[in-house]
Amino acid sequence: MTRRERLMATLRGEPVDRPAVNFYEIGGFQIDPSDPDQFNVYNDPSWQPLLQLAEEQTDLIRMRSPVRPRSHEVEGVPDKSEAETRRAEFFKIEKYEQNGSRFKRVTLNIAGRIMTSLTRRSPEVDTVWTVEHLLKDVDDLKAYLKLPDEIFAEQMDIAGLVEEENKLGGRGIVMVDTEDPICAAACLFSMEDFTIVALTEQKLFHRLLEKLARHIHNRTEKAAKAFPGRLWRIYGPEYVTEPYLPPRLFKEYVVQYTGPMVETIQKYGGFARIHCHGRIRAVLDYIAEMGADAIDPIEPPPHGDVELADVRRKYGKDLVLFGNLEIADLESIEPADFEKTVEKAVIAGTSGKGRGFVLMPSSAPNGRKITPGTMANYETMVRLAAGFRL
């Protein structure tokens, strides 16, 4: 089977020659290892063998957004969008470098209130840290809700998805990557403020979710119709898992607003994969209730709270399971011990009857250096998956 055939057969619940193996962000994110930018950690020589291994020997899943970047995010592109022109009436964006880091400050002026957010990027780590969140209290939220809906309008880039798929050929598939309304809402607050508002101001928080859902649902409809039959990753539901919020709110905040995305994707023949880190035991029934096709990354205890074998036994008939290797283990466990961890995951993910399994870590390294031990552990993933016969 080609790598593409293997992945698509897995999603459809059809027989495959061996379990698919995927490195998640490695081979998934859009990066350029030849870019000399000091903030590009992937140009370090230690990264090159790992990037090559992903491209040549894993079942590639390119993670791509269906949304065209706003003009302020692309150097040299003029701001021509009507929505962006309206957005500029309320939002001011400033980018600068200071003390070796890159910063982005967003200032929102609405309903007589001025709110700011600030993010920071270090040259040594491929992560954007939020130093200050935009919304700090209920009054900020009430003002945010007064923003006109038209400023959230987006331009689609389906041609880019098709082009990427054509480049991949038989090496893998393109996965449409999108947040859901709970993710878009929670990211506006610090984690502390989000949990307080979501618990104590539920009617107001529903208004925020409804507002954000309108453009996210519209985007999902357009992209799923124009790019049908593909895999999607929906991220955000983990915000409504323990210990952050009680599981009962998962039905209100996730099923109610993310569920329609799943239905839309499937209406056009696509496959909806729910991304949910952490403790998922108490919300697995809700994820199944949404009719999701797949779930990731099913982190093993103690990072998560459920064993892969149990998920396979109870939900594997309907869900394709992506996981369940923890990135902390991949980066720290000695190769001989990690081989046992991989072997356990492959056996648990494929035992008995089930729709399908993809061996995958919960995330990827984000630092500038890849150690020999980490490289060896990635090689173990490929070797054991390639040698395993179903």
VOPAVO-982859 format. One record per residue (C-alpha): x, y, z; residue number from 1. Coordinates in steps of 0.05 Angstrom, whole numbers, plus 32768, in hexadecimal, padded with zeros to 4 digits. Example, Ala and Ser with C-alpha at 12.3 -4.5 7.8 and 13.67 -1.06 7.14 Angstrom:
# VOPAVO-982859
      u      v      w     i
   80F6   7FA6   809C     1
   8111   7FEB   808F     2
This chain:
# VOPAVO-982859
      u      v      w     i
   8000   8000   8000     1
   8016   8047   7FF6     2
   8018   8073   8034     3
   7FDB   8098   801B     4
   7FB5   8058   800F     5
   7FC7   803F   8054     6
   7FAD   807E   8077     7
   7F6D   8082   804F     8
   7F5E   8038   805A     9
   7F6A   8042   80A5    10
   7F38   807C   80A7    11
   7F04   8052   8082    12
   7F0F   8017   80B0    13
   7F2A   7FEB   8078    14
   7F62   7FB8   807E    15
   7FA9   7FD2   8079    16
   7FED   7FB0   8072    17
   8009   7FCD   80B2    18
   7FF8   8004   80E5    19
   8005   804A   80CB    20
   803B   8072   80EF    21
   803B   80BD   80F2    22
   8068   80F0   8115    23
   8030   8124   811E    24
   804D   816A   8116    25
   808D   814E   80F7    26
   8079   8146   80AF    27
   8037   8168   80C2    28
   8048   81B1   80CE    29
   805D   81DD   8094    30
   80A7   81EB   80A1    31
   80E4   81FC   8077    32
   8124   81DE   8093    33
   814D   8207   8062    34
   8133   8249   807D    35
   816E   826B   80A0    36
   8142   8294   80CE    37
   815E   8290   8115    38
   8117   8281   812E    39
   8112   8243   8102    40
   8128   820A   8130    41
   8121   81D8   80F7    42
   815E   81F1   80D2    43
   818B   81D3   8108    44
   81B4   8198   80EC    45
   819A   816A   8123    46
   8153   8170   8107    47
   8164   815A   80C0    48
   8166   810E   80C9    49
   8123   810F   80EF    50
   8101   813A   80BA    51
   811C   810C   8084    52
   8104   80CE   80A9    53
   80BE   80EC   80AE    54
   80BB   80FD   8064    55
   80D7   80BB   804B    56
   80BB   8086   807B    57
   807D   809F   809F    58
   8035   80A3   8089    59
   8033   80EE   807F    60
   7FF8   8118   8096    61
   8002   8161   8082    62
   7FDD   8190   80B2    63
   7FC2   81CB   808B    64
   7F90   8202   8099    65
   7F5A   8211   8065    66
   7F5F   825B   8077    67
   7F8A   828B   804F    68
   7FB8   82B1   807F    69
   7FA2   82F8   808E    70
   7FCB   832C   8069    71
   7FED   8345   80A8    72
   8009   82FF   80B2    73
   802B   82FE   806D    74
   8063   832E   805E    75
   8058   835B   8022    76
   800E   834A   8018    77
   7FE0   8387   8019    78
   7FA2   8388   8045    79
   7F6A   8383   8012    80
   7F36   8358   8034    81
   7EF6   837C   8048    82
   7EF4   8354   8088    83
   7F3B   8367   8098    84
   7F2C   83B0   808A    85
   7EF4   83AC   80BD    86
   7F1F   8385   80ED    87
   7F53   83BC   80EB    88
   7F1F   83EC   8108    89
   7F22   83C4   8149    90
   7F65   83A0   814A    91
   7FAB   83BB   8147    92
   7FE5   838A   813D    93
   802D   839A   814E    94
   8068   836B   8143    95
   80AE   8377   815F    96
   80EE   8356   8178    97
   810A   8362   81BD    98
   8140   833F   81E5    99
   8147   830A   81B0   100
   80FD   82F7   81AE   101
   80C5   8308   817E   102
   8086   8327   8199   103
   8041   8334   817E   104
   8012   8364   81A2   105
   7FC9   8369   8190   106
   7F9F   83A4   81A9   107
   7F53   83A2   81A6   108
   7F2A   83E1   81AD   109
   7EE0   83D2   81B4   110
   7EA5   83ED   81DC   111
   7ED2   841F   8200   112
   7F02   83EA   8218   113
   7F4A   83DF   8203   114
   7F64   8397   8209   115
   7FA8   837C   81F7   116
   7FC9   8339   81EC   117
   8013   8329   81E5   118
   8037   82EB   81CA   119
   8081   82DA   81CB   120
   80AB   82AC   81A0   121
   80F1   8295   81B3   122
   8125   8281   817F   123
   8134   8240   81A3   124
   80EE   8223   81A7   125
   80B8   821D   8172   126
   8081   8235   81A1   127
   805B   8276   81A6   128
   8050   8288   81F0   129
   8015   82B4   8203   130
   802F   82E6   8234   131
   7FED   830C   823A   132
   7FA8   82F5   8225   133
   7F76   8323   8204   134
   7F3B   831A   8233   135
   7F46   8320   827E   136
   7F00   8324   829B   137
   7EB6   8322   828E   138
   7EB3   836B   8279   139
   7EE8   835D   8243   140
   7EBE   8323   822B   141
   7E7F   834D   8227   142
   7EA4   8381   81FE   143
   7EC2   834B   81D0   144
   7E7C   8331   81C1   145
   7E6C   8375   81A2   146
   7E9D   836B   8169   147
   7E78   8366   8127   148
   7E75   8320   810B   149
   7E8F   8335   80C7   150
   7ED5   8342   80E1   151
   7EDD   82F7   80EC   152
   7ED1   82E7   80A2   153
   7F09   82BE   8082   154
   7F24   82B0   803D   155
   7F2D   8267   802B   156
   7F69   8247   800A   157
   7F51   8204   7FF0   158
   7F81   8208   7FB5   159
   7FBA   8204   7FE7   160
   7F9E   81C4   8005   161
   7F97   81A5   7FC0   162
   7FDD   81BA   7FAC   163
   7FFB   819B   7FEB   164
   7FD5   815B   7FDF   165
   7FEF   8157   7F98   166
   8036   8161   7FB1   167
   802E   8128   7FE3   168
   8015   80F6   7FB1   169
   8015   80B0   7FCF   170
   8041   80C4   800B   171
   8007   80DA   8036   172
   7FCA   8106   803E   173
   7FB7   814E   804E   174
   7F91   8158   808F   175
   7F67   8197   8096   176
   7F7A   81B7   80D9   177
   7F4A   81E2   80FF   178
   7F39   81FB   8145   179
   7EF2   81F5   815F   180
   7EC9   822A   8183   181
   7EE0   8216   81C9   182
   7F28   821D   81B4   183
   7F1D   8261   8195   184
   7EF8   8278   81D4   185
   7F28   825B   8207   186
   7F65   8279   81E5   187
   7F4B   82BF   81F2   188
   7F56   82B5   823D   189
   7F8C   829C   826B   190
   7F7C   8255   8281   191
   7F68   826E   82C6   192
   7F39   82A3   82AB   193
   7F1C   8273   8277   194
   7F09   823F   82AB   195
   7EEA   8272   82D9   196
   7EC0   8293   82A2   197
   7EAC   8251   8283   198
   7E94   8238   82C7   199
   7E74   8276   82E4   200
   7E5A   829C   82A7   201
   7E3E   8263   827D   202
   7E09   828B   8258   203
   7E3B   82C0   8245   204
   7E6E   828C   8231   205
   7E3A   826B   8204   206
   7E31   82AE   81E1   207
   7E7C   82AF   81D3   208
   7E7B   8268   81B8   209
   7E3F   8278   818C   210
   7E62   82B5   8170   211
   7EA2   8290   8160   212
   7E7D   8253   8146   213
   7E5C   827A   810F   214
   7E9B   8287   80E8   215
   7EBC   8245   80FB   216
   7E7F   821E   80E4   217
   7E7C   8247   80A4   218
   7EC5   8239   8096   219
   7EBB   81EF   80A3   220
   7E81   81EB   8073   221
   7EA7   820E   803B   222
   7EE6   81E6   8043   223
   7EC5   81A2   804C   224
   7E9B   81AE   800E   225
   7ED6   81C6   7FE3   226
   7F07   8192   7FFE   227
   7EDB   8155   800C   228
   7EEE   8110   8024   229
   7F2C   8125   804C   230
   7F43   811D   8093   231
   7F39   8158   80C3   232
   7F57   8166   8107   233
   7F2C   818E   8137   234
   7F52   81A9   8173   235
   7F37   81CA   81B2   236
   7F0C   8197   81D8   237
   7F43   818B   820B   238
   7F31   81CF   822A   239
   7EF2   81AE   8246   240
   7F13   8171   8266   241
   7F28   8165   82AE   242
   7F47   8185   82D5   243
   7F34   81C6   82B1   244
   7EE8   81BE   82AC   245
   7EB6   8189   82C2   246
   7EA5   8155   828C   247
   7E5C   816A   828C   248
   7E6F   81AB   8269   249
   7E8E   8183   8230   250
   7E48   8177   8215   251
   7E37   81C1   8219   252
   7E78   81DF   8200   253
   7E93   81AA   81D1   254
   7E5C   817C   81B9   255
   7E2D   81B7   81AC   256
   7E5F   81E0   8183   257
   7E93   81AE   816A   258
   7E5F   8178   8159   259
   7E44   81A0   811D   260
   7E8B   81A3   8101   261
   7E8F   8158   8104   262
   7E4C   8151   80E0   263
   7E60   8182   80AA   264
   7EA3   8160   809C   265
   7E80   811C   8097   266
   7E49   8139   806B   267
   7E7D   8143   8035   268
   7E9E   80FF   8040   269
   7ED6   8117   806E   270
   7EF1   80FA   80AF   271
   7EF0   8122   80EF   272
   7F29   8116   8120   273
   7F23   8133   8166   274
   7F63   814C   8185   275
   7F5F   8148   81D1   276
   7F9B   8144   8200   277
   7F9B   812F   8248   278
   7F64   810D   8271   279
   7F30   80F5   823F   280
   7F10   80BB   8263   281
   7ED4   80E4   827B   282
   7EC6   8103   8237   283
   7ED0   80C8   8207   284
   7E85   80BA   8206   285
   7E78   8102   81F1   286
   7EAC   80FD   81B9   287
   7E8A   80BD   81A1   288
   7E47   80E0   81A7   289
   7E60   8115   8176   290
   7E6D   80DE   8144   291
   7EB7   80ED   813C   292
   7EDF   80C0   810E   293
   7F20   80C2   8134   294
   7F42   80DC   8172   295
   7F89   80EF   8186   296
   7FB9   80EA   81AA   297
   7F9C   80BC   81E1   298
   7FD6   80CB   8211   299
   7FE9   8091   823E   300
   7FE7   8097   828B   301
   8000   80BE   82B0   302
   7FFB   80F4   827B   303
   7FB5   80DC   8269   304
   7F83   80B3   8291   305
   7F70   8079   8263   306
   7F94   803F   8244   307
   7F95   8038   81F8   308
   7F7E   7FF0   81FD   309
   7F3F   8006   8222   310
   7F30   803C   81EF   311
   7F39   8009   81B7   312
   7F0B   7FD8   81DA   313
   7ED2   8008   81E8   314
   7ED7   803B   81AF   315
   7F04   801C   817B   316
   7ECA   8003   8150   317
   7EB8   804A   813E   318
   7EF7   8073   814B   319
   7F3A   8070   8128   320
   7F6D   8077   8160   321
   7FAA   80A4   8156   322
   7FDF   809E   818C   323
   7FF3   808D   81C1   324
   803C   809E   81CC   325
   804B   80D7   81FB   326
   807D   810B   81E0   327
   809E   8110   8225   328
   80AE   80C6   8222   329
   80C6   80CA   81DA   330
   80F8   8100   81ED   331
   810F   80E2   8230   332
   8109   8096   8232   333
   8145   806C   821E   334
   813C   804A   81DA   335
   8138   8004   81F7   336
   8100   8017   8226   337
   80DC   8041   81F2   338
   80DA   8005   81C4   339
   80AF   7FE1   81F8   340
   8082   801E   81FC   341
   8078   801F   81B0   342
   806C   7FD4   81AE   343
   8036   7FDB   81E4   344
   8014   8013   81BE   345
   8013   7FEE   817C   346
   7FF6   7FAF   819B   347
   7FC2   7FD5   81C3   348
   7FAE   7FFF   8187   349
   7FA4   7FC4   8158   350
   7F8B   7F8C   8186   351
   7F45   7F70   817B   352
   7F13   7F91   814D   353
   7F18   7FDA   813D   354
   7F13   800F   8107   355
   7F5C   8020   8104   356
   7F9B   8038   8127   357
   7FD3   8069   8117   358
   8012   8067   8142   359
   8021   80AF   8154   360
   8040   80D9   818C   361
   8018   810D   81B2   362
   8042   8146   8197   363
   8087   8154   817C   364
   80C8   8173   8196   365
   80CA   81BF   8190   366
   8111   81CE   81A3   367
   814D   81DB   8176   368
   8172   819A   8184   369
   815D   8152   8177   370
   8184   8123   81A4   371
   819E   80DF   818C   372
   816F   80BD   81BD   373
   8132   80E1   81A2   374
   8146   80D1   815B   375
   814E   8087   816D   376
   8109   8086   818B   377
   80EA   80A2   814C   378
   810E   806D   8124   379
   80F1   8039   8153   380
   80AB   8051   8143   381
   80B6   8047   80F9   382
   80D9   8004   8100   383
   80A4   7FE5   812D   384
   806A   7FFF   8104   385
   808A   7FE8   80C2   386
   8097   7FA2   80DE   387
   8052   7F98   80FE   388
   8020   7F70   80D7   389
   7FD6   7F73   80E5   390
